[in-house]
Amino acid sequence: MVSNTKKIIVGVPHRISGFFEIVDKENGIPIKNPEKIGSRGAGFNVSAVGKTVISCKKLGKEEESQCKIYINEEKLDHKAETTYFIFDYIRKLIDYPVNIKIEHFFDLPVGCGYGASGSGALGTIFGLNKLLNLNLSSLESGRIAHIAEVVNKTGLGTVCGQLGGGLCVLKEPGYPCTIERLRSPKDLLVICGSFGTIQTKSILSDEKLSSDIKRAGKIALNKLSLEPNYKSFVNVSFQFVENTRIMEVLNLEKTKDLLNDLGKLDIIGASMNQLGRSVYAFCKKGKEKEVVEIFNSYKPCIKIFELKINSKKNINFEEKRKASI
């Protein structure tokens, strides 16, 4: 429909959260400023990425701004709430209408605890910032992505971890991020398996489960602070899963069985993605074959991914001048 438009591709790593403490109240009073809402906890970026492709064309002053949004080639537009929130936010920063097409392509399944919404939010704001010459700082771009996640209940601290790189401990909630990075062993492998989706919004809206998560998340963070390493991280993450009883509450029988099977292996450890019907296992090189065999025993109900920790602290850009919307 429109040719000779500007186009940008933004790559942001997927992230797995091990545990988290929801922070949406202060002294028992709900926090109104979404910038201050967030989580304490820990998680890690992986080698798989989400790519956000944005095409943009400036329109005539008499026209209205338009935005088409696709996730893995499915047209969603307004239904892609977090992405649309960011588009709605930035169009108030420019004084001319635009025709924008935003396409998200994710290496790992959406809604399964791999931080796809955070990846898409960051890809959208960083991409639009460059394409529209908004001159937003990286700090401000991250703030907008965080607010979009919080308002739409698709995440609480994922954006902070994705910007931080590697395995990050989120020390304080909200934005700007307060993080501590843990060193990543070079020979560490991450084997993941996904049975399906969990809607983050449904969990964050459940008062009983939210209360259990707050309590268990605080305990996990205190334990990790005493022994801040990868082995401790995966152990306290598994304890978090047990303390919240999230697998029982959500009837995640296959997830529980898989974790029990992995617990019999001589590996660093395994736990459940937050939040998704997914399991990740940490192992050293040479151990991956027996780990994958356990995951394979759950086929065809499971999708399996062999990954590594992504310790880089950068968002990748690729700009093009010719495209179509």
N, C-alpha and C positions, 0 to 999 in steps of 0.2 A: 504493500500500500504506500509506504513512504520509503524512499531510497536515499542513499548518500547521507545517512545519519551517522552520528558518533556511537561507538560501542565500546564497552569495557567488560572484562572478565575478572572477577575477584575470587581468589581462593582462600578459604578459611578452614582450618582443621576441625574435624569432628572432635568431640570431647566426651569423656565418660566421667560422671560424678559417682564417687564411692559412697559418700554420706553427706548430709547437710542438715543444718538447723535453720528452720524458717524464722526470719526476724521481720515481723510485720506489726509488732506492737512495742510501745515504750512505756514502761511502768503500768502495763495493763491497758493502755489506751492505743487504739489503732493508729498507725502512722499514715498520714494523709499524703505526704510527699512521696511519689513513687521512686524518686531518686534515692531516698533513704531506706526504702524497703529492699530486702535482699536475703542473703543467707551467709552463714559461716559453714565451712566444710572443706572438702578436698576432692580433687579429681585430676584427670590427666588428659592431655591432648594426644591424639593418635595420628598415624601416618595417612589415614584416609581423610579426604577433604570434601567440603561442600563448595561447589562452584556457582557463583551468581553471575549471570550474563545480563547486562543491562544495555538496551538500545534507547537512544534519546533523540528526539527531533523537536526543535523549537517551532511553535505554531504562531499563526497570526494573532494579533491582539483581540480580534473578535471571537476567537475560538476558545473552547474550554479545555483545561488540562485533562488528559486521559491516562489511565494506567491499566495495563493488562499484566496479570501475574500468573505464572505457571510453576508448578512444583513437579519435577520429574515428568514434564510434558502434559500434566493435567491442568487444564485452565481453571483457576480458582478465583482470581480477582479479589473482591471484597472478603471472600472466605479465608484468604490467606491474611488473617487479621494483623499479625505482627508486621509483615512486610507492608501491607496497605497503610498501617498506622504511620510508618516511617515516610512513605510517599506523601501522605496527608500532611505530615509535619513539615517536610521540606518545601512543599509547594507554596507554603506561606512565607518562605524565605526568598522567593524570587518574584519578580514583577512582570513575568511573561508566562503564557501558557505553554505546556510541553506535552508531547505524546511519548509515553514511556512504556517499554516492554521489559518486564523483569522475569527472568527464567532461573529457577533454582534446580541444580542437578546435584544430587547427593550420592556419594559412594556407599554410604551405609543407610539402612532403612529409617524412614521418618517415623517418629513416635515410639521408638524402641530404646530410648536412652542413650543416644549418640550426639546430643547437642545440635541437632539439625536446625532448630529454630534460632539458636544463638548464632550459628554459622551464617544462616540466611539473613538475620538482622544486621550483622556486621558487614556482610557482603553488600547488602542493600545501601546502608548509609555511607560506607566508604566509597562504593562505586558512584552513587549519586553525587557525593561531595566532589569527586574528581570530574565527572562529566559536566556538572552544572557550575563548576568553579565557585563553590560555596565558600571556600577558604575556611572551612571548619578545621580546628585542630584535631589531632588524633584523640585527645582527651574528650573533646566535645562530641566527636562522632561516637565514641564508646558510650558516652552518657546517653545519647539518644537511643542507641541500640538497647541499652539496659532498661531504660524507661519503657520502651516498646514491649519488651519481654514481660516486665512486671505488670503493666497495665492489662495486657492480654493473657496473663497467667500462663505463659509458655516457658518461663524460666525465672530464676531468682539470682543466680550468680554465674551462670554458664559463660556469659560474655566476658566477665573478669578473667576466668580461667583461660579462655581462648586467646585473649590478649596477652596473658602472662607466659604461656608456653610451658611445655613439660608437665610435671606434676606440681600443681599449685595448691597451697593451703590458703583458703580465704579466711583471713584472720578477723575481719570485721565486715558487716553487711553493707549493702548499698554501694553507691558510686560517689567519688573515685574509689577504685579497688585498693584494698590493703591485703597484699599477698606475700607469701613466702614460698620460694621454689625449693623443691627437694632434688638432689642430684640423681640423674637417671643412669642406672647401670648400662653399659654399652651392649651387653649380651642379653638384655631383657626382651622377651617376646610377649605379645599380648594376643591370646586366642579368644575370639568372641563368638557367641552364638545367640541368635534371636528367634524367639517363638512368635512374636507379634507385638502389638502396640499397647501402650497405656496412655491415656490422655492426661498429661500433666495438670491441666486445668481441673479435672475431676478430683485429683489428689489434693491440690492446694485449696480446693473448696470444701473438703471434708474436715470438719472441725475436730472430730475424735482422732483421726489419723494425723492431722496436722499437729495436734498436741503431742502425740506419741513421737512424731518426727522431731519436734523441738527438743524434747527431753533426751531422746537417744542421740541426736546430733551433738548436743552439748557434751554428753559423756564421751562420745567418739573423739571429738576435737581435743578434749582434755587429755585423753590417752595418747593420741598421736603427738601432742606437744611434748610428752615425756620421752618419746622415742621416735623422732621424725625421720623415718626411712620408709622404703617401699614395702618391706615385709610387714612393718607395723601398720602401714596404711591399709593394706588389703585385709589384715586381721581385724582391725577396728571397723572396717567397712562391713565385713561379714557379721560382726557383733551388732552393728547398727541394724542390719536386716533382721536379725533374730530378735532384737529388742523391740523393734516396731511391729513385729509379726506381720509385716507387709505381705509376705507370701501367702500367709493364711487368710488375711483379710481379703485379698484379691483372688484367692483360689488359684495360685500359681503352682500347681502341683508338679508340672514338668520342670519348672525352674528349680524348685526345691529338690527334686530327684537328681537333676544334673549337678547341682552344687554338692549334694551328698556323695555322688560318684567321684567328682573331682577332688573332694576332701580326702579320698583314699590314696591319692597320688602323692609322690614325694616332689612337690613343686612349691613355689613361693606362696601361692594361695589363689583363691578364687572368691568372687562375690557377685552380687546382682547389680546391674546398671540402675542408676537413679535418674529418671524413672522409665522403666521399660521391661518387657518380658524377655530380658536379655541377661546373659551371664558372661563375665570376662574372667580369664585366668592368666596369671603371671607365671612365666616359666623361663628358665635359662635355655640357651641353645643346646640342642641335643635331647631335650625333654619334650619338644613340641609334638613328636609323632604319637606318643602315648596320650597326650592331651587331646589331640585332634581325633584319635580313635574313640575317646569317650564322647566327644561332641557328635561324631559320625553315627554313634549308636542311637541317636535321637532323630536321625533322618527318617522320613522326609519332612518332619514337623519343624525343622530348624534350618536357619541359614547361617553358615559359618564363615568367619573372616579371620585371616592371619595378618596381624598388624605389628607395628612397633610404636614406641613412644615418640612423639614429635616434640622435640625440645626447642624448636626455633620460635623466636618472638617476632614474627613478621606476617603481614598479610600480603599475598601475592597479587600483582596487577598485570593485566595484559590489555593494551589499548589498541583499538582498530578504528579505521575511519569510514569504512564502507560496510553497511549492513542494511537490513530491512526490518520494518516493524509490521 
